[in-house]
Amino acid sequence: MRVLVRAMIPTAAGNKMVNDPNMVKNLEDYIHKFNCEAAYFTEVNGNRTMVFVLDLSSPGMIPAMAEPLFQEYDANVEIHPAMNLDDVKKAFLKT
């Protein structure tokens, strides 16, 4: 199940995050642990925001994937099902 995860980090938690000397390693570890297809870092509504695209093997992985974002970054986490072009083709092209 491919999902788009958006983690919006409040200012105080974001300030703590960017001052952590292990920030980059922690992000790399998270990205590798969940085999993220893509990771983007941006701003949404004034909050530091991380966007990950990953393919979960089962919905049961959602807590394991989301909890580090809640606990380590105090993030507001959104999880959205997503499709790539191959998924859309399978859904709409009857062969």
N, C-alpha and C positions, 0 to 999 in steps of 0.2 A: 504494500500500500504506500504509494508515493504521497508525501505530505510536504507542505510548505509551513515552516515554523517561524513565527515572528515573535521575538523576545524584546520587549521594550523595557529599558532599564531607567528607573527614576534617577534624577540628578545626583542625589546623595550617594546612592549605590554605584552609579556610574563614575563618580569622582573617586570613590574607593577603588573601583575596578581598575581604572587607568593608572592609579598610583601603585598597584600591586606589581612587583617585579616579575611575578610568574604569570601575568595576564596572557601573554602570547602563547606560552607553553600550555596553559590551561585551555585556551581556545583550540590550539592544535590537537590536544588530547581529546577534547570533546568531538571535534570534527572527524578525527580518525576512529574514535570509539563507535560512532554511529554511521560511519561511511557516508558522510554528507556528499551529495553530488555537487553542491555549490554552497558557498557561504559568502554573504554580503554584509557590510557594515555601513549603516546610514543613520539618518535622523528621521524620526516620526513624531510629530506634535511636540517637538522640543526635547524628546528623549533619545538618548543613544539607543540604537536599535540594531539587533542582529537578525539576519534572515538566513535560514538554512533550508535547503532542499534535500530531503533524504527519502529513502525507500525502506519502510519498516517491513520486516518479515511477518509481523502480526500486530493487531491493535494492542495486544498485551505489552508491547514495548513502549507504549506512550508514557506510562509513569516513569520508567527508567530514563527516557529521553528528556522529559519535561522537568523532573525534580531538580537536576543540577542547575537548571536555569532559574527556577524559583528560589532555591536555597542559596546558591552561590552569588547570584546577581540581583536578587530581590525583583526579578523581572515579572512583568505582566506578559503571559505567554498565550499566544493564539496558535492553534493547529488547524490547518486547512487541507482537506484532501486535494490532490492536484494530479493532473495528467500531462504527460509529454505528448508529442505528436503521434508516436507509435500507439499510445493508449487511445487517442482520439480515433485513429484509423481503425483500430479493433472495434471500437464502439459503434462506428458509423458506416464502415464499409462492409457490406455483406458479401463475402466471397464464397 
